[in-house]
Amino acid sequence: MNKRYNLFSQMKVKNIESYNKLYEKGEIQEKLPYIVIIVDELADEYKLSEVGKALVKFYVNLDPALRDLFEAELQKTFQIKK
């Protein structure tokens, strides 16, 4: 994820669509794929130490707006109270 942000910054684009258009113009050599993450049974994943650590690291690095959406979905799914 950080690699993508750095690439966007270097090429002065704000999103993956703009970045991939540079590929079509021949300005870059490789397109970036979209990343879709589906987390099912999140509580079970946290029980596994290495996976749990990776998920926490991922969550901390999320953009704040995306983090809010992620939290809202968790609250809806698990009925978590803040």
Secondary structure, DSSP 8 states (H G I E B T S, - for coil): -HHHHHHHHHHT-SSHHHHHHHHHTTSSS-----------SHHHHHHSHHHHHHHHHHHHHS-HHHHHHHHHHHHHHH----
